């Protein structure tokens, strides 16, 4: 805009002198020429060094982020599996109360990623009954569990006293919604007796290939809770 004004001024008779024309002529280091050279350099794009620096930064950020993303994904899967199993047990409890008949929850020995509800703990999964599949890489475990003394104490198993904790056994609920175990050949007979005269209590464990553990407990009062192992014998 400045140069257009100056060009218009040059056409004025009073300004048409050689000295003024030289003064008004854009110089090599004028703002316009500097801006023009800057734009030409920008149009040339990034140099090889600049490109390599950007690529190196991306690689470093990826190396840092990938393990964190994997850890977050594993934590999500193990947590979700524990809460899914706890919800399935709660459904079995409601089903027993609603039908006024025992309902059992168990996981399949042939498929350690599947748990289901039925009316007979000796039978497999049945159409129409509730079931849940654990998240990828998570399986039920009956051995090799980390220290679970905290869970045993929570269930009333203190030292040598208290009920017998049933690990991985089918969890039964009677018509009152209280935990029970099948007594005799008929699944319709589910007693609140763990074989020692105490009300049965249960623990189920799950783990993934990264060594993360989750658990679900059922107290003598029928309270269902999901847990996550945080290390050194601590469950939350």
Phi, psi and omega in degrees: 000321179298319184288328176294320178297317180295321178297319178296324181294331181292338181277352176288133181305322183291343183255356185278072175235147181303321183295316181292324179297318178295320181296321184276346182292131180302136180266172181301324183258022179293163180301320181297314181292321177297317179295321180296316179293324178297317180294325178295320178294321178295323182293342181284348178082191182279149175280169180297320180296316179298319179296317180295324178296316179297317179297319180297319178297318179297318180297316180298316179296323179294315179300323180287321188280325187302311178300322179294319179296318179297318179296317178297320180295318179296317179298319180297316184295317182290322177295315181296323179296315179299317180289329178294318179293320178299320179294322178296318178296322177296322177296319179297320179296315178296321179297319180296317179292317182294319183270354181056040181206152182300147174228141185238142175241134179210164173249152187283132176290334180278338181219098186284013176250004186235131173235149185207165180247137172208180182263000182216114183291351178270355182255163179274194181294139181240146180297137178095345179268157182289146176208166178212140176254133179291156179293157185311129178087352181260133180224155174289147181229143176238002179210162178075017181290151174289174180308121180235031178299326179299319179292319178300316179296321179300326181274001177095008179269087182256114181063230181269354182263182178087181183289164175277122180281122179266113183261118177077001180283156174303134181263116178259149173232134179273185184295345177266359180081017180258148182295145182206170177231147180297137179239112181088187185285341184267124177292347179286345179257104182233111188257151175273065182210121181274007182101350179244004182095355180261157176291133183293146174231155189226150171225131172241139181238148177224150178211158175245180184288347179269002179086015176275140183235146172224159180215157173229132180242153175231117182279173179296336179273359179091011179284131183250132182216137176264142182232158175230130180280127182249003177105155176056041176075013184254131177240140179230000000 
